[in-house]
Amino acid sequence: MKFLFDLFPVIFFFFTLKVSEKTAGAGAFLRSILDAVGIHTAVKPDMVPIMLATVAVIVASIIQIAWVKLRHGKVEKTLWISAVLVVVLGFLTLYLQDDAFIKWKPTILYWLFAAAIFISQWFWNKNIIRAMMDKNVELPEHVWTKMNLSWAGFFTGLGFLNLFVAKTFSTDTWATFKLFGATGIMFVFIIVQMLMIQKYLPKEDESKKDES
């Protein structure tokens, strides 16, 4: 459930984009939203779906922050960063009618993650991945370092991949990649990471196996 909740803004973005493409009144609905927020300009017809989807992801991100704050009293920094990027880049997308801004959001977020990992490692000798996992897993220091740098490299590469898809393919294809492609790639990477550290995990006591 938490995984789906984390993806809520992306799912809402994708759903709104698809529905807007097939809804005759989407343009008029978008016009009313823009007028309400003080953006008075003609909207290009081909921009209606992505702009409505941008409105949707902004609203979904705000709802997500509010829900976490009310439910848990504290919002994770990564969630705040993601929401701020969505609001700022989303507003620029709506105001300038340029979908490049909202398409840059995943890349900027991935690169911020990568930068945080690199900077923490090299300047403060702090391993972010270890800080997140060491309560449940004990690993040699060199393995923690390898995992940390692997995640930094992964986020860097995923950021470039997002830009490649955004600039090379249609908005529909990019939106599909954003929801399914990037998520699938991350799942595969996590599995590879788990396989990498499997030999360091504690094995079940053989005597207990025999007793069972």
DRENLOLO-445389 format. One record per residue (C-alpha): y negated, z negated, x negated; residue number from 1. Coordinates in Angstrom, 3 decimals, decimal comma. Each point is the difference from the previous one (the first is absolute). Example, Ala and Ser with C-alpha at 12.3 -4.5 7.8 and 13.67 -1.06 7.14 Angstrom:
BEGIN
<yy:4,500&zz:-7,800&xx:-12,300&k:1>
<yy:-3,440&zz:0,660&xx:-1,370&k:2>
***
This chain:
BEGIN
<yy:0,000&zz:0,000&xx:0,000&k:1>
<yy:-2,435&zz:-0,807&xx:-2,816&k:2>
<yy:0,654&zz:3,430&xx:-1,492&k:3>
<yy:-0,955&zz:1,690&xx:3,287&k:4>
<yy:-3,042&zz:-2,250&xx:0,324&k:5>
<yy:-1,153&zz:0,982&xx:-3,495&k:6>
<yy:0,360&zz:3,654&xx:0,986&k:7>
<yy:-1,753&zz:-0,472&xx:3,348&k:8>
<yy:-3,287&zz:1,732&xx:-0,998&k:9>
<yy:1,873&zz:2,946&xx:-1,568&k:10>
<yy:2,258&zz:0,374&xx:3,047&k:11>
<yy:-3,003&zz:-0,151&xx:2,344&k:12>
<yy:-1,791&zz:2,602&xx:-2,139&k:13>
<yy:2,990&zz:2,362&xx:0,093&k:14>
<yy:0,577&zz:-0,467&xx:3,741&k:15>
<yy:-3,684&zz:0,593&xx:0,860&k:16>
<yy:-0,149&zz:3,120&xx:-2,171&k:17>
<yy:3,016&zz:1,538&xx:1,716&k:18>
<yy:-1,173&zz:-0,869&xx:3,521&k:19>
<yy:-3,555&zz:1,228&xx:-0,653&k:20>
<yy:1,258&zz:3,410&xx:-1,062&k:21>
<yy:1,540&zz:0,511&xx:3,441&k:22>
<yy:-2,632&zz:-1,688&xx:2,195&k:23>
<yy:-2,652&zz:2,195&xx:1,600&k:24>
<yy:-2,531&zz:-2,807&xx:0,423&k:25>
<yy:0,278&zz:-1,278&xx:-3,568&k:26>
<yy:-3,322&zz:1,548&xx:-1,034&k:27>
<yy:-1,944&zz:-1,594&xx:2,848&k:28>
<yy:1,632&zz:-3,367&xx:-0,656&k:29>
<yy:-0,927&zz:0,189&xx:-3,679&k:30>
<yy:-3,562&zz:0,980&xx:0,914&k:31>
<yy:-0,362&zz:-3,119&xx:2,158&k:32>
<yy:1,271&zz:-2,205&xx:-2,841&k:33>
<yy:-2,376&zz:1,528&xx:-2,544&k:34>
<yy:-2,958&zz:-0,354&xx:2,371&k:35>
<yy:0,911&zz:-3,665&xx:0,488&k:36>
<yy:-0,198&zz:-0,682&xx:-3,747&k:37>
<yy:-3,178&zz:2,011&xx:-0,487&k:38>
<yy:1,424&zz:3,195&xx:-1,502&k:39>
<yy:-1,755&zz:2,801&xx:1,881&k:40>
<yy:1,213&zz:3,334&xx:-1,332&k:41>
<yy:2,079&zz:2,947&xx:1,152&k:42>
<yy:3,690&zz:-0,358&xx:-0,823&k:43>
<yy:2,000&zz:2,874&xx:-1,437&k:44>
<yy:2,992&zz:0,633&xx:2,301&k:45>
<yy:2,498&zz:0,026&xx:-2,847&k:46>
<yy:-1,246&zz:-3,428&xx:-1,119&k:47>
<yy:0,593&zz:-1,722&xx:3,350&k:48>
<yy:3,635&zz:-1,133&xx:-0,606&k:49>
<yy:-0,572&zz:-1,424&xx:-3,486&k:50>
<yy:-3,246&zz:-1,672&xx:1,055&k:51>
<yy:1,640&zz:-1,647&xx:3,007&k:52>
<yy:2,876&zz:-1,080&xx:-2,217&k:53>
<yy:-2,587&zz:-1,461&xx:-2,380&k:54>
<yy:-1,544&zz:-1,992&xx:2,857&k:55>
<yy:3,500&zz:-1,199&xx:0,883&k:56>
<yy:0,815&zz:-1,189&xx:-3,521&k:57>
<yy:-3,332&zz:-1,835&xx:-0,264&k:58>
<yy:0,643&zz:-1,821&xx:3,290&k:59>
<yy:3,626&zz:-0,721&xx:-0,956&k:60>
<yy:-1,023&zz:-1,425&xx:-3,382&k:61>
<yy:-2,566&zz:-2,312&xx:1,596&k:62>
<yy:2,550&zz:-1,165&xx:2,590&k:63>
<yy:2,531&zz:-0,601&xx:-2,785&k:64>
<yy:-2,454&zz:-2,157&xx:-1,974&k:65>
<yy:-1,018&zz:-1,959&xx:3,113&k:66>
<yy:3,626&zz:-0,637&xx:0,991&k:67>
<yy:1,000&zz:-1,239&xx:-3,457&k:68>
<yy:-3,077&zz:-2,234&xx:-0,158&k:69>
<yy:0,699&zz:-1,525&xx:3,413&k:70>
<yy:3,755&zz:-0,345&xx:-0,588&k:71>
<yy:0,086&zz:-1,191&xx:-3,594&k:72>
<yy:-3,572&zz:-1,071&xx:-0,755&k:73>
<yy:-0,065&zz:1,983&xx:-3,235&k:74>
<yy:-0,037&zz:3,737&xx:-0,689&k:75>
<yy:1,554&zz:1,398&xx:-3,184&k:76>
<yy:-2,394&zz:1,678&xx:-2,431&k:77>
<yy:1,951&zz:3,267&xx:0,141&k:78>
<yy:-0,469&zz:0,124&xx:3,772&k:79>
<yy:-3,735&zz:-0,605&xx:-0,352&k:80>
<yy:-0,325&zz:2,706&xx:-2,645&k:81>
<yy:1,917&zz:2,497&xx:2,124&k:82>
<yy:-2,104&zz:-0,775&xx:3,086&k:83>
<yy:-3,304&zz:0,292&xx:-1,878&k:84>
<yy:1,041&zz:3,359&xx:-1,440&k:85>
<yy:1,012&zz:1,226&xx:3,457&k:86>
<yy:-3,311&zz:-1,037&xx:1,561&k:87>
<yy:-2,227&zz:1,394&xx:-2,781&k:88>
<yy:1,859&zz:3,256&xx:-0,592&k:89>
<yy:0,675&zz:0,374&xx:3,708&k:90>
<yy:-3,699&zz:-0,274&xx:0,843&k:91>
<yy:-0,822&zz:2,617&xx:-2,642&k:92>
<yy:2,661&zz:2,268&xx:1,518&k:93>
<yy:-1,573&zz:-0,361&xx:3,445&k:94>
<yy:-3,620&zz:0,245&xx:-1,121&k:95>
<yy:0,457&zz:2,964&xx:-2,348&k:96>
<yy:2,905&zz:1,605&xx:1,895&k:97>
<yy:1,944&zz:0,249&xx:-3,241&k:98>
<yy:3,633&zz:-1,124&xx:0,061&k:99>
<yy:0,120&zz:-0,161&xx:-3,799&k:100>
<yy:-1,311&zz:-3,571&xx:0,159&k:101>
<yy:2,768&zz:-1,410&xx:2,184&k:102>
<yy:2,587&zz:1,970&xx:-1,970&k:103>
<yy:-1,203&zz:-1,677&xx:-3,199&k:104>
<yy:0,625&zz:-3,476&xx:1,443&k:105>
<yy:3,727&zz:-0,303&xx:-0,931&k:106>
<yy:-0,683&zz:1,267&xx:-3,522&k:107>
<yy:-2,837&zz:-2,457&xx:-0,602&k:108>
<yy:2,139&zz:-2,850&xx:1,328&k:109>
<yy:2,989&zz:0,961&xx:-2,179&k:110>
<yy:-2,216&zz:0,322&xx:-3,072&k:111>
<yy:-1,621&zz:-3,373&xx:0,668&k:112>
<yy:3,477&zz:-1,544&xx:0,100&k:113>
<yy:0,927&zz:1,749&xx:-3,244&k:114>
<yy:-3,253&zz:-1,079&xx:-1,677&k:115>
<yy:0,494&zz:-3,613&xx:1,098&k:116>
<yy:3,507&zz:-0,025&xx:-1,494&k:117>
<yy:-1,084&zz:1,604&xx:-3,287&k:118>
<yy:-3,137&zz:-2,132&xx:-0,439&k:119>
<yy:1,795&zz:-3,244&xx:0,851&k:120>
<yy:2,767&zz:0,838&xx:-2,467&k:121>
<yy:-2,118&zz:1,041&xx:-2,956&k:122>
<yy:-3,102&zz:-2,162&xx:0,304&k:123>
<yy:1,322&zz:-3,229&xx:1,531&k:124>
<yy:3,690&zz:0,297&xx:-0,869&k:125>
<yy:0,786&zz:-0,530&xx:3,673&k:126>
<yy:2,946&zz:1,811&xx:1,565&k:127>
<yy:-0,820&zz:0,633&xx:3,666&k:128>
<yy:3,523&zz:1,090&xx:0,935&k:129>
<yy:1,434&zz:-3,116&xx:-1,600&k:130>
<yy:-2,493&zz:-2,180&xx:1,851&k:131>
<yy:1,234&zz:1,524&xx:3,257&k:132>
<yy:3,724&zz:-0,236&xx:-0,723&k:133>
<yy:0,754&zz:-2,739&xx:-2,526&k:134>
<yy:0,619&zz:-2,643&xx:2,685&k:135>
<yy:3,076&zz:1,939&xx:1,072&k:136>
<yy:1,063&zz:1,829&xx:-3,174&k:137>
<yy:0,318&zz:-1,051&xx:-3,648&k:138>
<yy:-0,247&zz:2,850&xx:-2,510&k:139>
<yy:-0,558&zz:0,356&xx:-3,757&k:140>
<yy:-3,622&zz:0,472&xx:-1,009&k:141>
<yy:0,480&zz:3,604&xx:-1,130&k:142>
<yy:1,503&zz:0,902&xx:3,375&k:143>
<yy:-2,988&zz:-1,479&xx:1,843&k:144>
<yy:-2,311&zz:2,024&xx:-2,233&k:145>
<yy:1,982&zz:3,162&xx:0,631&k:146>
<yy:-0,079&zz:-0,540&xx:3,760&k:147>
<yy:-3,724&zz:-0,720&xx:-0,067&k:148>
<yy:-0,823&zz:3,174&xx:-1,890&k:149>
<yy:2,429&zz:1,986&xx:2,148&k:150>
<yy:-1,890&zz:-1,008&xx:3,128&k:151>
<yy:-3,318&zz:0,868&xx:-1,612&k:152>
<yy:1,307&zz:3,421&xx:-0,970&k:153>
<yy:1,519&zz:0,477&xx:3,457&k:154>
<yy:-3,270&zz:-0,717&xx:1,802&k:155>
<yy:-1,882&zz:2,270&xx:-2,396&k:156>
<yy:2,411&zz:2,863&xx:0,627&k:157>
<yy:0,045&zz:-0,563&xx:3,768&k:158>
<yy:-3,791&zz:0,202&xx:0,003&k:159>
<yy:0,091&zz:3,390&xx:-1,703&k:160>
<yy:2,758&zz:1,175&xx:2,347&k:161>
<yy:-2,090&zz:-0,933&xx:3,042&k:162>
<yy:-2,904&zz:2,092&xx:-1,329&k:163>
<yy:2,309&zz:2,930&xx:-0,720&k:164>
<yy:1,390&zz:-0,010&xx:3,540&k:165>
<yy:-3,475&zz:-0,474&xx:1,513&k:166>
<yy:-1,505&zz:2,919&xx:-1,898&k:167>
<yy:2,988&zz:2,364&xx:0,147&k:168>
<yy:1,331&zz:-0,382&xx:3,535&k:169>
<yy:-1,331&zz:-0,287&xx:3,537&k:170>
<yy:-1,336&zz:-3,213&xx:1,498&k:171>
<yy:3,145&zz:-0,230&xx:2,156&k:172>
<yy:2,230&zz:0,208&xx:-3,056&k:173>
<yy:-2,102&zz:-2,547&xx:-1,856&k:174>
<yy:0,130&zz:-2,434&xx:2,949&k:175>
<yy:3,784&zz:0,381&xx:0,171&k:176>
<yy:0,270&zz:-0,611&xx:-3,742&k:177>
<yy:-2,284&zz:-3,027&xx:0,282&k:178>
<yy:2,252&zz:-1,670&xx:2,563&k:179>
<yy:3,487&zz:1,185&xx:-0,884&k:180>
<yy:-0,158&zz:1,510&xx:-3,488&k:181>
<yy:-1,905&zz:-2,722&xx:-1,848&k:182>
<yy:1,940&zz:-2,731&xx:1,815&k:183>
<yy:3,322&zz:1,653&xx:-0,837&k:184>
<yy:-0,954&zz:0,424&xx:-3,649&k:185>
<yy:-0,933&zz:-3,671&xx:-0,182&k:186>
<yy:3,350&zz:-1,012&xx:1,503&k:187>
<yy:1,839&zz:2,079&xx:-2,602&k:188>
<yy:-2,074&zz:-1,510&xx:-2,798&k:189>
<yy:0,746&zz:-3,536&xx:1,218&k:190>
<yy:3,726&zz:0,795&xx:0,074&k:191>
<yy:-0,209&zz:1,320&xx:-3,586&k:192>
<yy:-1,795&zz:-3,204&xx:-1,017&k:193>
<yy:2,713&zz:-2,124&xx:1,612&k:194>
<yy:2,719&zz:1,953&xx:-1,809&k:195>
<yy:-1,892&zz:-0,449&xx:-3,254&k:196>
<yy:0,005&zz:-3,806&xx:0,265&k:197>
<yy:3,415&zz:-0,376&xx:1,651&k:198>
<yy:1,789&zz:-0,892&xx:-3,222&k:199>
<yy:-2,423&zz:-2,883&xx:-0,568&k:200>
<yy:0,567&zz:-1,561&xx:3,414&k:201>
<yy:2,316&zz:-3,060&xx:0,213&k:202>
<yy:3,558&zz:0,898&xx:0,986&k:203>
<yy:2,005&zz:-1,940&xx:2,538&k:204>
<yy:2,296&zz:-2,599&xx:-1,514&k:205>
<yy:3,489&zz:1,485&xx:-0,325&k:206>
<yy:1,614&zz:-3,319&xx:0,926&k:207>
<yy:-1,877&zz:-0,044&xx:3,290&k:208>
<yy:1,245&zz:3,507&xx:0,693&k:209>
<yy:3,604&zz:-1,117&xx:-0,561&k:210>
<yy:-0,429&zz:-2,985&xx:2,304&k:211>
<yy:-1,297&zz:2,201&xx:2,763&k:212>
***
